Amino acid sequence: MVIISEFDYIHSLFDKQDRLSMKNIFKNFTTSSFPRLSKYGLPLAAAGIVLGCTTEKEVIPETEGKSPNILFIAVDDLRAELGCMGDTLIKTPNIDRLAQIGVTFNRAYCQQAICNPSRASLLTGYRPDSIGVVDLFTDFRDNVPDVITLPQYFKNNGYYTTSIGKIYHNNIQDSISWHEKFTIDGFPHDPDAVYLTEENLQLVEEKKQRLIAAGNSERYIGPFGMWYIKTSSTEIADVPDNTYYDGAQTDFAIDKLAEFKDGKDPFFFGVGYYRPHLPFNAPKKYWDMYDRASIPLPDNPFTPKNAPDCAMNMTLELRRSYSDFHGTPNPHEGTFTDEQTRMLRHGYYASVSYTDAQIGRLLDAMDSLGLTDNTIIVLWGDHGWKLGEHNSWCKQTNYEIDTRVPMVICDPRSKTKGQHSDALVEFVDIYPTLCDMVGLDVPTSLHGVSMKPLIENPEKEWKSAIFTQHLRGPFNRLEKEDYVMGRAIRTDRYRYVEWKNFNTEEFKGMELYDLDKDPQENESIAHLPENSELIKKLSAALKAGWREAVPMKN
């Protein structure tokens, strides 16, 4: 079995029993699993599993003239901390430039803070429960084979759709969505872990020889026949940008934009960047943009008080996958050293600035080719990422720092360029928004609502709440019992989370945070008697779900 990318690290973390447990849990997570989850999302029968009023055969007639193009930029693991969002340390001049011609959504949220569910939900327009994707393993087509994805819908309605890089999760690429899907020669199928320095190449070779000797090499060789091995968590290489994948794919994307310039059909072009996903491997000049000694340490290096243990991830992505962090403590055991913390933060910032530079090259090409004036540009990061906050790292929680995401939408026809919206919005809103912006009928079964009114008036009253969730397995908990699901509602002021056994729905714990008084979510106040009525109200709203929170219900 070929395993790559996050599949690789997840499999590497589990012992044999864990892997069998995961297999048994998810092999049956198909249509029979959904009725139980219907109160959180559409059950398959109601959702179509026809999924909506639009089918493959429905094609909306072309409007007069050429419809706006779509440049769809995804960035992996990008925190909602950018220059255009008020951060003074991170250097993102090109994303900031994009924000000046678009609307920045200050309170945008993914549906689940992990790659596959987040991306599958955004691209199908349905929440994770309704497509059965709550883990890194599941291909949404296994559960909802007839769903029409966002790029597929545009493809069916006169757009030329193509992509490069990480749009869907790694090896779940959904060829149905695209006319063309590109990779770059000379890079592995999942090119996030590419090492260039002599020291790291030696570590890669040593690990390779150990795997061969152990007869365990098959799952470390990807579909292109190239090894996929992770060693160090960082790399500083004095090389041109295109020596790493994100720079190389930007070269290709620029050439592709030139081809699109004279095309007769509008394009939907997805460009998915891997950095700042681990490992933090970036050209030296981006590391040189930051002084490590002056990088601040997190001011809340502790797990949230009064929260159940399942609320926090165990940082396995970092501690188990990268040799320089083997043996480091989980968030409940201890804290990384200041040196380790600053090194990782430095690497993350360098990786963000590296990707920002590539986005700048795309924007420059759009301008020089005369495409900017007829192209809607969407930039989104698939989820947040902890950099030592809550004494943890990576994503995989329901907390603000993991679920809040950067999102910028630029419409060249807009009169609100450079403005910000504080409205609560979600990734499921992107699908209907883009349909609405280009004049396509919005499928009525989608779980989001068009943000076009917000783009026209960023101060417009909007949703009363957004909804997130996260599945916590026994491999990533102190209590290795069973899978638990945490479902959360985030209102203007509060975040409330209920944790229940994934199979039996037995109640396991809850969290409540007052975001006005405790914006970092450092102390749950769910246990306080004076909050009992508030908890009843929020629990009822969580159970009622997203349909009761959409703008027309307010």
LUMKE-700024 format. One record per residue (C-alpha): x, y, z; residue in three letters; residue number from 1. Coordinates in pm, 1 decimal. Layout:
BEGIN
u/v/w/voti/kese
X/Y/Z/ALA/NUM;
...
***
This chain:
BEGIN
u/v/w/voti/kese
0.0/0.0/0.0/MET/1;
141.0/337.3/-99.5/VAL/2;
113.3/595.8/177.2/ILE/3;
218.9/956.3/131.7/ILE/4;
209.1/1292.9/306.4/SER/5;
-18.5/1323.9/606.8/GLU/6;
-129.2/966.8/546.0/PHE/7;
236.1/881.2/591.9/ASP/8;
277.5/1058.3/921.7/TYR/9;
-54.5/931.9/1057.7/ILE/10;
38.8/574.0/972.9/HIS/11;
385.6/624.9/1116.3/SER/12;
239.6/738.2/1447.5/LEU/13;
13.1/442.0/1497.2/PHE/14;
112.3/99.7/1614.2/ASP/15;
-48.1/-194.9/1436.3/LYS/16;
-342.7/-206.4/1674.1/GLN/17;
-412.4/164.6/1625.2/ASP/18;
-410.6/128.3/1248.5/ARG/19;
-651.3/-163.4/1258.6/LEU/20;
-877.0/33.2/1489.5/SER/21;
-884.0/329.3/1251.9/MET/22;
-951.5/100.0/958.6/LYS/23;
-1241.8/-63.4/1135.1/ASN/24;
-1386.9/269.7/1244.5/ILE/25;
-1385.9/429.2/903.2/PHE/26;
-1442.2/141.4/664.7/LYS/27;
-1806.8/140.6/772.2/ASN/28;
-1844.8/517.1/781.6/PHE/29;
-2068.7/526.3/477.6/THR/30;
-2436.3/591.9/414.6/THR/31;
-2545.9/390.9/718.1/SER/32;
-2357.6/631.4/943.8/SER/33;
-2531.1/949.5/836.8/PHE/34;
-2885.1/931.1/976.1/PRO/35;
-2736.9/946.3/1326.9/ARG/36;
-2557.5/1265.9/1227.0/LEU/37;
-2849.6/1431.0/1051.5/SER/38;
-2910.5/1686.0/1324.7/LYS/39;
-2568.8/1836.3/1250.5/TYR/40;
-2588.8/1823.7/870.9/GLY/41;
-2800.6/1688.3/591.1/LEU/42;
-2857.9/1314.3/607.2/PRO/43;
-2775.7/1155.5/275.7/LEU/44;
-3137.0/1099.5/181.6/ALA/45;
-3222.4/1464.2/232.9/ALA/46;
-2901.8/1597.5/87.9/ALA/47;
-2947.6/1429.8/-232.9/GLY/48;
-2724.7/1198.0/-220.3/ILE/49;
-2844.4/1328.9/-528.9/VAL/50;
-2710.6/1628.4/-341.7/LEU/51;
-2904.7/1919.6/-457.9/GLY/52;
-3108.2/2052.4/-741.3/CYS/53;
-2824.5/2055.8/-992.2/THR/54;
-2696.2/1752.0/-1180.0/THR/55;
-2411.7/1683.1/-1418.5/GLU/56;
-2642.1/1741.3/-1715.6/LYS/57;
-2761.8/2084.8/-1613.7/GLU/58;
-2571.6/2360.2/-1791.2/VAL/59;
-2659.7/2723.9/-1742.7/ILE/60;
-2652.9/2927.1/-2065.6/PRO/61;
-2357.3/3159.1/-2113.4/GLU/62;
-2409.0/3523.4/-2029.4/THR/63;
-2322.3/3794.5/-2276.2/GLU/64;
-1949.6/3855.1/-2289.4/GLY/65;
-1685.5/3659.6/-2106.3/LYS/66;
-1766.3/3575.6/-1745.2/SER/67;
-1510.0/3665.5/-1477.9/PRO/68;
-1224.0/3422.4/-1432.6/ASN/69;
-1152.0/3264.9/-1093.4/ILE/70;
-801.6/3243.8/-944.2/LEU/71;
-839.7/3015.6/-644.3/PHE/72;
-535.3/3032.7/-414.9/ILE/73;
-509.1/2785.9/-125.1/ALA/74;
-234.8/2801.3/138.2/VAL/75;
-173.6/2508.3/372.3/ASP/76;
-163.3/2568.0/751.2/ASP/77;
-180.7/2947.7/717.6/LEU/78;
-271.3/3124.3/1042.6/ARG/79;
-506.7/3422.6/1044.8/ALA/80;
-209.1/3641.0/1131.2/GLU/81;
-103.6/3848.8/832.9/LEU/82;
-0.2/4206.4/784.1/GLY/83;
-343.2/4285.8/639.5/CYS/84;
-501.4/4135.3/952.3/MET/85;
-304.1/4354.2/1190.0/GLY/86;
0.6/4138.0/1263.4/ASP/87;
317.8/4347.3/1284.9/THR/88;
574.1/4065.9/1293.6/LEU/89;
484.7/3848.8/995.3/ILE/90;
601.3/3983.1/658.4/LYS/91;
332.9/3927.8/393.5/THR/92;
348.9/4230.7/160.4/PRO/93;
191.7/4049.2/-133.5/ASN/94;
-108.2/3906.7/49.4/ILE/95;
-143.1/4253.6/199.7/ASP/96;
-141.9/4395.4/-154.9/ARG/97;
-416.4/4149.8/-248.7/LEU/98;
-620.4/4263.5/51.2/ALA/99;
-600.1/4621.9/-76.2/GLN/100;
-802.5/4523.9/-383.9/ILE/101;
-1042.9/4291.9/-204.7/GLY/102;
-1240.7/4235.1/112.7/VAL/103;
-1066.2/4069.5/406.7/THR/104;
-1285.4/3859.2/632.8/PHE/105;
-1154.8/3901.6/986.4/ASN/106;
-1371.1/3625.3/1133.4/ARG/107;
-1372.0/3342.7/879.8/ALA/108;
-1369.1/2980.2/999.3/TYR/109;
-1303.9/2635.9/857.8/CYS/110;
-1545.6/2354.4/945.8/GLN/111;
-1274.4/2127.3/1086.4/GLN/112;
-911.5/2216.0/1159.5/ALA/113;
-738.8/1942.8/965.4/ILE/114;
-657.8/1925.0/595.5/CYS/115;
-888.7/1665.5/441.0/ASN/116;
-1218.7/1751.5/615.5/PRO/117;
-1158.8/2124.6/577.9/SER/118;
-1086.4/2106.2/207.1/ARG/119;
-1353.5/1847.3/127.8/ALA/120;
-1614.9/2056.7/306.8/SER/121;
-1515.4/2379.1/131.4/LEU/122;
-1501.3/2219.7/-212.1/LEU/123;
-1830.1/2029.9/-184.4/THR/124;
-2016.7/2302.5/2.5/GLY/125;
-2131.1/2053.1/268.9/TYR/126;
-2033.1/2017.6/631.9/ARG/127;
-1806.9/1727.4/734.3/PRO/128;
-2078.2/1504.9/882.0/ASP/129;
-2288.1/1522.1/566.9/SER/130;
-2008.9/1399.6/341.0/ILE/131;
-1864.8/1159.7/598.7/GLY/132;
-1520.4/1318.7/596.7/VAL/133;
-1392.0/1377.1/949.5/VAL/134;
-1044.2/1224.0/913.9/ASP/135;
-741.0/1226.3/685.5/LEU/136;
-826.3/896.6/518.5/PHE/137;
-1169.9/926.7/362.7/THR/138;
-1226.9/1021.0/-1.1/ASP/139;
-1557.2/1210.7/-5.1/PHE/140;
-1650.3/1032.1/-330.4/ARG/141;
-1671.9/705.4/-136.4/ASP/142;
-1965.3/847.7/60.2/ASN/143;
-2119.8/1098.3/-179.5/VAL/144;
-2017.8/980.9/-527.6/PRO/145;
-2259.3/1210.9/-710.2/ASP/146;
-2177.0/1533.0/-530.1/VAL/147;
-2087.6/1818.7/-763.4/ILE/148;
-1785.5/2004.1/-632.6/THR/149;
-1718.7/2375.5/-666.5/LEU/150;
-1472.2/2347.4/-957.9/PRO/151;
-1684.4/2073.2/-1113.7/GLN/152;
-1989.5/2300.3/-1108.7/TYR/153;
-1792.4/2569.6/-1286.7/PHE/154;
-1660.2/2309.3/-1528.9/LYS/155;
-2018.3/2205.2/-1608.0/ASN/156;
-2111.0/2565.5/-1676.1/ASN/157;
-1859.3/2678.7/-1931.8/GLY/158;
-1540.8/2730.4/-1728.7/TYR/159;
-1206.5/2570.4/-1807.3/TYR/160;
-1096.8/2423.3/-1473.6/THR/161;
-742.2/2330.6/-1391.6/THR/162;
-520.0/2314.8/-1084.9/SER/163;
-171.4/2261.6/-956.9/ILE/164;
-52.5/2196.9/-604.3/GLY/165;
-264.0/2122.4/-299.1/LYS/166;
-629.2/2207.9/-353.5/ILE/167;
-785.9/1883.4/-239.0/TYR/168;
-602.1/1686.7/29.0/HIS/169;
-283.6/1530.8/-109.7/ASN/170;
-371.4/1210.6/-298.7/ASN/171;
-748.9/1274.3/-297.2/ILE/172;
-733.8/1486.0/-612.1/GLN/173;
-1082.2/1424.6/-758.8/ASP/174;
-1005.4/1422.7/-1128.5/SER/175;
-1376.5/1478.3/-1206.4/ILE/176;
-1338.4/1837.8/-1088.3/SER/177;
-1079.4/1936.7/-1347.4/TRP/178;
-1016.3/1947.4/-1717.0/HIS/179;
-647.2/1926.3/-1623.4/GLU/180;
-454.9/1861.2/-1301.2/LYS/181;
-81.3/1927.3/-1312.3/PHE/182;
226.0/1820.6/-1118.7/THR/183;
590.1/1924.1/-1160.9/ILE/184;
849.5/1679.5/-1293.7/ASP/185;
1129.7/1594.2/-1054.0/GLY/186;
919.9/1624.1/-737.2/PHE/187;
742.8/1347.6/-544.0/PRO/188;
366.0/1308.6/-562.0/HIS/189;
334.9/1496.0/-232.2/ASP/190;
619.8/1748.0/-243.0/PRO/191;
601.8/1905.8/101.8/ASP/192;
898.4/1710.3/241.6/ALA/193;
1174.9/1796.0/-6.0/VAL/194;
1522.7/1834.6/145.2/TYR/195;
1821.5/1999.6/-22.0/LEU/196;
2102.1/2051.8/230.0/THR/197;
2381.5/1796.8/260.2/GLU/198;
2302.5/1736.7/626.8/GLU/199;
1934.4/1664.4/566.1/ASN/200;
2000.7/1454.5/257.8/LEU/201;
2229.7/1238.8/470.2/GLN/202;
1951.9/1195.4/727.4/LEU/203;
1710.4/1100.4/451.3/VAL/204;
1953.4/841.7/315.1/GLU/205;
2012.8/691.8/660.1/GLU/206;
1639.8/659.0/721.4/LYS/207;
1592.3/510.1/376.7/LYS/208;
1851.5/241.0/446.2/GLN/209;
1687.0/158.8/780.5/ARG/210;
1350.2/118.7/607.8/LEU/211;
1496.9/-104.5/340.4/ILE/212;
1671.7/-319.3/599.9/ALA/213;
1346.8/-352.5/792.5/ALA/214;
1152.3/-445.3/480.0/GLY/215;
930.7/-143.1/532.6/ASN/216;
1001.4/67.0/225.8/SER/217;
686.1/21.3/18.5/GLU/218;
468.7/276.2/194.6/ARG/219;
742.6/540.9/171.5/TYR/220;
752.6/529.5/-207.5/ILE/221;
487.7/739.7/-378.2/GLY/222;
293.1/694.7/-703.1/PRO/223;
574.6/853.2/-905.0/PHE/224;
824.4/599.1/-775.2/GLY/225;
1000.6/856.0/-558.4/MET/226;
1078.5/821.4/-188.6/TRP/227;
878.2/1029.2/56.6/TYR/228;
1072.1/1065.1/381.7/ILE/229;
1049.5/1322.5/658.9/LYS/230;
1347.5/1391.6/882.6/THR/231;
1422.9/1741.6/1014.4/SER/232;
1143.8/1986.6/1089.9/SER/233;
1329.0/2278.8/929.1/THR/234;
1576.6/2353.4/653.0/GLU/235;
1766.6/2666.6/553.1/ILE/236;
1899.4/2628.1/198.7/ALA/237;
2063.3/2904.8/-0.1/ASP/238;
1881.7/2821.6/-323.5/VAL/239;
1651.5/2992.4/-575.5/PRO/240;
1279.5/2989.7/-496.4/ASP/241;
1197.5/2735.7/-764.8/ASN/242;
1430.5/2474.0/-618.1/THR/243;
1147.6/2394.6/-378.4/TYR/244;
809.5/2293.4/-513.7/TYR/245;
608.0/2605.4/-435.9/ASP/246;
845.7/2819.9/-638.7/GLY/247;
856.4/2568.5/-923.5/ALA/248;
479.8/2543.8/-943.7/GLN/249;
454.0/2921.5/-948.8/THR/250;
676.9/2924.7/-1259.2/ASP/251;
435.4/2680.0/-1417.1/PHE/252;
126.2/2870.9/-1300.7/ALA/253;
255.7/3191.7/-1457.1/ILE/254;
307.6/3012.9/-1788.7/ASP/255;
-41.6/2869.1/-1761.4/LYS/256;
-191.6/3212.9/-1700.2/LEU/257;
-28.6/3329.5/-2023.3/ALA/258;
-205.7/3045.6/-2204.9/GLU/259;
-536.4/3142.9/-2045.4/PHE/260;
-507.8/3503.9/-2161.9/LYS/261;
-636.9/3433.7/-2510.2/ASP/262;
-866.3/3143.7/-2423.7/GLY/263;
-1226.2/3162.4/-2538.8/LYS/264;
-1363.9/3030.0/-2207.4/ASP/265;
-1326.7/3180.4/-1860.8/PRO/266;
-1092.1/2985.7/-1636.1/PHE/267;
-1112.3/2849.3/-1284.4/PHE/268;
-749.3/2801.9/-1183.8/PHE/269;
-661.1/2647.4/-848.7/GLY/270;
-309.0/2708.1/-719.3/VAL/271;
-241.6/2531.5/-390.0/GLY/272;
68.0/2615.8/-183.8/TYR/273;
224.6/2364.6/56.5/TYR/274;
416.3/2604.6/278.0/ARG/275;
386.9/2684.7/564.4/PRO/276;
304.8/2316.2/622.6/HIS/277;
580.4/2124.6/799.5/LEU/278;
866.1/2076.4/740.3/PRO/279;
959.2/2443.0/740.3/PHE/280;
1197.1/2419.3/443.6/ASN/281;
1243.8/2752.9/269.2/ALA/282;
1517.6/2944.3/88.0/PRO/283;
1763.5/3122.6/315.2/LYS/284;
1662.0/3473.4/211.7/LYS/285;
1324.0/3427.0/379.8/TYR/286;
1483.3/3312.8/702.5/TRP/287;
1703.6/3620.6/684.6/ASP/288;
1393.4/3841.1/697.6/MET/289;
1354.9/3762.4/1069.0/TYR/290;
1580.4/3794.0/1373.5/ASP/291;
1525.1/3474.8/1571.6/ARG/292;
1631.4/3628.2/1900.1/ALA/293;
1359.7/3891.6/1872.8/SER/294;
1079.8/3648.4/1789.0/ILE/295;
843.6/3654.0/2088.4/PRO/296;
746.8/3342.7/2278.9/LEU/297;
375.3/3260.6/2320.7/PRO/298;
220.4/3432.2/2620.8/ASP/299;
-16.1/3142.9/2701.7/ASN/300;
212.3/2833.7/2704.3/PRO/301;
-36.9/2622.6/2898.5/PHE/302;
-338.5/2409.1/2817.1/THR/303;
-677.6/2570.9/2877.4/PRO/304;
-787.8/2543.9/3237.8/LYS/305;
-1093.7/2329.3/3317.7/ASN/306;
-1100.5/2177.4/2966.3/ALA/307;
-1136.1/1800.6/2913.0/PRO/308;
-815.3/1629.5/2804.6/ASP/309;
-964.5/1545.2/2465.2/CYS/310;
-992.3/1914.8/2381.5/ALA/311;
-620.7/1947.2/2305.2/MET/312;
-423.4/1772.4/2032.3/ASN/313;
-104.4/1589.5/2129.2/MET/314;
123.2/1749.9/1866.4/THR/315;
186.0/1410.9/1707.7/LEU/316;
238.0/1558.5/1361.6/GLU/317;
554.3/1726.0/1489.7/LEU/318;
670.4/1496.9/1771.7/ARG/319;
642.7/1168.7/1581.4/ARG/320;
719.9/1270.2/1223.4/SER/321;
1036.0/1476.7/1263.2/TYR/322;
1353.4/1333.2/1409.1/SER/323;
1462.0/1654.1/1584.7/ASP/324;
1142.6/1642.6/1795.7/PHE/325;
1130.0/1273.7/1879.1/HIS/326;
1086.5/1229.2/2252.4/GLY/327;
959.1/1579.9/2319.7/THR/328;
665.7/1610.6/2561.5/PRO/329;
300.0/1628.3/2469.8/ASN/330;
110.4/1939.3/2587.6/PRO/331;
4.3/1773.1/2913.7/HIS/332;
356.4/1656.5/3001.1/GLU/333;
583.9/1952.4/2945.8/GLY/334;
687.6/2243.7/2728.5/THR/335;
935.6/2279.9/2443.5/PHE/336;
1248.9/2478.6/2522.5/THR/337;
1264.3/2845.5/2429.6/ASP/338;
1525.0/2757.0/2167.4/GLU/339;
1298.3/2495.0/2008.7/GLN/340;
1002.4/2732.1/2018.1/THR/341;
1186.3/3016.5/1851.1/ARG/342;
1334.5/2784.6/1589.6/MET/343;
990.1/2656.8/1490.4/LEU/344;
835.8/3001.5/1494.3/ARG/345;
1122.9/3131.1/1280.1/HIS/346;
1072.2/2846.3/1034.5/GLY/347;
698.9/2909.0/1016.1/TYR/348;
743.4/3280.6/952.3/TYR/349;
1006.9/3215.1/684.8/ALA/350;
775.9/2964.2/516.7/SER/351;
486.6/3210.6/516.7/VAL/352;
702.9/3483.2/363.0/SER/353;
828.8/3236.5/100.5/TYR/354;
473.9/3152.1/-4.4/THR/355;
376.3/3518.9/9.3/ASP/356;
651.8/3594.0/-242.5/ALA/357;
514.2/3328.4/-478.9/GLN/358;
167.0/3478.6/-451.0/ILE/359;
322.7/3814.0/-537.6/GLY/360;
467.7/3664.2/-853.6/ARG/361;
121.6/3536.0/-947.7/LEU/362;
-31.0/3879.7/-892.3/LEU/363;
243.6/4043.9/-1098.7/ASP/364;
175.8/3801.1/-1383.0/ALA/365;
-197.3/3867.6/-1363.2/MET/366;
-129.9/4240.8/-1393.8/ASP/367;
118.7/4212.1/-1679.9/SER/368;
-111.7/3978.9/-1874.1/LEU/369;
-410.6/4208.5/-1831.5/GLY/370;
-609.6/3944.9/-1644.3/LEU/371;
-662.3/4122.0/-1312.2/THR/372;
-951.7/4338.2/-1431.2/ASP/373;
-1164.8/4035.3/-1519.6/ASN/374;
-1061.5/3785.4/-1251.1/THR/375;
-1210.7/3716.1/-911.5/ILE/376;
-929.2/3614.5/-677.4/ILE/377;
-993.0/3409.2/-365.8/VAL/378;
-719.8/3341.5/-110.5/LEU/379;
-779.9/3102.9/178.6/TRP/380;
-579.9/2900.1/429.6/GLY/381;
-728.7/2560.8/510.4/ASP/382;
-706.4/2606.4/890.2/HIS/383;
-502.4/2778.1/1158.0/GLY/384;
-195.2/2646.4/1338.7/TRP/385;
-61.5/2669.0/1691.1/LYS/386;
291.5/2797.6/1747.9/LEU/387;
324.4/2705.7/2113.6/GLY/388;
-2.1/2863.5/2222.4/GLU/389;
-190.4/2641.9/2468.1/HIS/390;
143.0/2460.0/2507.9/ASN/391;
72.3/2286.1/2179.2/SER/392;
162.2/2292.0/1811.8/TRP/393;
-2.0/2218.1/1477.4/CYS/394;
-382.3/2220.9/1426.0/LYS/395;
-656.1/1971.9/1521.1/GLN/396;
-863.0/2150.8/1786.2/THR/397;
-1185.0/2353.3/1801.5/ASN/398;
-1005.7/2657.3/1940.1/TYR/399;
-1002.6/2996.2/1772.4/GLU/400;
-635.7/2973.5/1683.4/ILE/401;
-694.8/2654.5/1481.3/ASP/402;
-1039.4/2716.8/1330.9/THR/403;
-1006.3/3083.9/1237.1/ARG/404;
-862.8/3121.5/888.6/VAL/405;
-742.7/3392.6/651.1/PRO/406;
-982.4/3463.3/366.5/MET/407;
-962.8/3743.3/110.0/VAL/408;
-1200.4/3778.8/-184.6/ILE/409;
-1120.5/4025.2/-462.1/CYS/410;
-1380.1/4126.2/-720.6/ASP/411;
-1247.0/4377.4/-974.8/PRO/412;
-1600.6/4520.2/-1007.5/ARG/413;
-1634.0/4583.2/-634.2/SER/414;
-1661.5/4928.2/-478.2/LYS/415;
-1541.1/4803.1/-138.4/THR/416;
-1176.6/4735.7/-220.4/LYS/417;
-948.0/4735.0/81.6/GLY/418;
-1226.8/4697.8/334.3/GLN/419;
-1265.0/4444.2/614.9/HIS/420;
-1567.1/4254.4/740.9/SER/421;
-1610.2/4135.4/1099.3/ASP/422;
-1905.3/3914.9/1006.6/ALA/423;
-1896.0/3549.0/1107.0/LEU/424;
-1842.8/3346.9/788.1/VAL/425;
-1745.3/2987.7/709.3/GLU/426;
-1570.9/2790.7/438.2/PHE/427;
-1901.5/2639.2/324.0/VAL/428;
-1995.7/2993.5/219.6/ASP/429;
-1729.3/3011.2/-53.1/ILE/430;
-1907.8/2778.6/-299.3/TYR/431;
-2236.8/2974.0/-309.8/PRO/432;
-2048.5/3304.2/-304.9/THR/433;
-1849.3/3233.3/-619.6/LEU/434;
-2158.0/3104.7/-799.9/CYS/435;
-2344.6/3421.3/-704.4/ASP/436;
-2057.3/3650.1/-804.5/MET/437;
-2034.3/3514.6/-1160.6/VAL/438;
-2408.5/3482.6/-1215.6/GLY/439;
-2451.2/3106.7/-1186.1/LEU/440;
-2754.0/2966.7/-1006.8/ASP/441;
-2663.6/2875.4/-649.9/VAL/442;
-2747.4/2509.1/-576.4/PRO/443;
-3011.2/2520.6/-303.7/THR/444;
-2880.0/2218.8/-111.6/SER/445;
-2547.9/2379.5/-17.1/LEU/446;
-2478.8/2433.0/353.3/HIS/447;
-2345.2/2785.8/321.2/GLY/448;
-2481.2/3120.0/208.8/VAL/449;
-2346.5/3363.3/-47.1/SER/450;
-2120.6/3631.6/96.3/MET/451;
-2181.6/3857.7/-202.2/LYS/452;
-2397.6/4093.1/11.9/PRO/453;
-2106.8/4120.1/256.5/LEU/454;
-1863.2/4200.3/-22.1/ILE/455;
-2098.6/4477.8/-131.0/GLU/456;
-2150.9/4595.2/228.2/ASN/457;
-1887.4/4456.5/470.0/PRO/458;
-2070.8/4597.6/773.4/GLU/459;
-2396.1/4417.4/696.7/LYS/460;
-2552.5/4217.6/981.2/GLU/461;
-2482.9/3851.2/916.7/TRP/462;
-2477.1/3507.0/1080.1/LYS/463;
-2544.6/3466.4/1449.2/SER/464;
-2298.7/3175.2/1477.0/ALA/465;
-2059.7/2944.3/1295.1/ILE/466;
-2002.9/2572.1/1356.9/PHE/467;
-1686.7/2363.3/1377.8/THR/468;
-1600.0/2012.7/1489.9/GLN/469;
-1307.3/1782.4/1549.3/HIS/470;
-1270.9/1407.1/1588.2/LEU/471;
-1027.1/1298.5/1857.8/ARG/472;
-899.5/940.7/1843.4/GLY/473;
-745.5/730.0/2118.9/PRO/474;
-404.4/771.0/1948.9/PHE/475;
-423.3/1143.9/2023.8/ASN/476;
-563.2/1149.7/2378.8/ARG/477;
-450.4/1086.9/2732.8/LEU/478;
-740.9/847.4/2785.0/GLU/479;
-704.7/585.0/2513.7/LYS/480;
-1064.7/465.9/2515.6/GLU/481;
-1260.2/544.1/2201.8/ASP/482;
-1318.2/811.8/1942.6/TYR/483;
-1483.1/1130.6/2065.3/VAL/484;
-1625.0/1412.2/1856.3/MET/485;
-1617.1/1770.7/1974.1/GLY/486;
-1878.0/1993.0/1811.8/ARG/487;
-1860.0/2365.8/1867.6/ALA/488;
-2068.8/2675.0/1815.1/ILE/489;
-1895.4/3012.1/1798.0/ARG/490;
-2117.3/3317.5/1841.7/THR/491;
-2015.3/3680.3/1847.8/ASP/492;
-1909.9/3645.4/2211.5/ARG/493;
-1888.2/3278.0/2309.8/TYR/494;
-1745.0/2946.2/2202.5/ARG/495;
-1925.6/2640.1/2340.4/TYR/496;
-1806.1/2284.1/2275.9/VAL/497;
-1968.3/1948.7/2350.6/GLU/498;
-1758.8/1631.4/2346.3/TRP/499;
-1938.7/1300.5/2291.4/LYS/500;
-1843.2/942.9/2215.3/ASN/501;
-1835.6/918.3/1837.1/PHE/502;
-2024.8/588.1/1829.1/ASN/503;
-2261.4/603.6/2127.3/THR/504;
-2295.0/983.5/2171.3/GLU/505;
-2228.7/940.8/2541.2/GLU/506;
-2149.6/1284.9/2684.1/PHE/507;
-1779.7/1326.1/2766.6/LYS/508;
-1735.5/1691.7/2852.8/GLY/509;
-1795.5/2050.9/2756.0/MET/510;
-1615.2/2382.6/2727.0/GLU/511;
-1731.9/2743.3/2739.1/LEU/512;
-1522.0/3051.7/2667.8/TYR/513;
-1615.3/3417.5/2692.5/ASP/514;
-1424.2/3561.0/2398.4/LEU/515;
-1476.7/3919.0/2510.4/ASP/516;
-1302.3/3855.1/2841.9/LYS/517;
-1079.7/3564.6/2736.3/ASP/518;
-1000.1/3595.3/2363.3/PRO/519;
-718.6/3338.2/2387.0/GLN/520;
-955.2/3080.2/2540.4/GLU/521;
-727.6/3014.1/2835.2/ASN/522;
-995.1/2912.6/3087.1/GLU/523;
-1321.8/2728.3/3032.0/SER/524;
-1606.7/2863.7/3243.2/ILE/525;
-1849.2/2580.9/3169.4/ALA/526;
-1830.4/2455.8/3528.9/HIS/527;
-1952.7/2778.3/3687.4/LEU/528;
-2312.2/2754.3/3817.0/PRO/529;
-2393.7/3106.9/3702.5/GLU/530;
-2340.3/2995.1/3339.7/ASN/531;
-2592.8/2710.4/3345.4/SER/532;
-2866.3/2904.1/3163.3/GLU/533;
-2619.6/3031.7/2904.8/LEU/534;
-2501.0/2675.4/2844.9/ILE/535;
-2858.8/2556.4/2793.0/LYS/536;
-2910.1/2829.7/2535.6/LYS/537;
-2584.7/2759.2/2351.2/LEU/538;
-2640.6/2383.0/2363.6/SER/539;
-2983.9/2429.3/2207.4/ALA/540;
-2833.8/2650.8/1935.2/ALA/541;
-2562.3/2390.9/1869.5/LEU/542;
-2826.7/2121.6/1834.4/LYS/543;
-3044.9/2340.6/1611.5/ALA/544;
-2747.5/2383.2/1381.8/GLY/545;
-2642.5/2614.1/1104.1/TRP/546;
-2986.4/2660.9/946.2/ARG/547;
-3097.5/2861.1/1248.4/GLU/548;
-2791.7/3087.1/1231.9/ALA/549;
-2805.6/3205.3/870.6/VAL/550;
-2867.6/3576.9/809.4/PRO/551;
-3239.7/3557.9/730.4/MET/552;
-3298.4/3396.1/1071.9/LYS/553;
-3137.4/3684.4/1259.3/ASN/554;
***
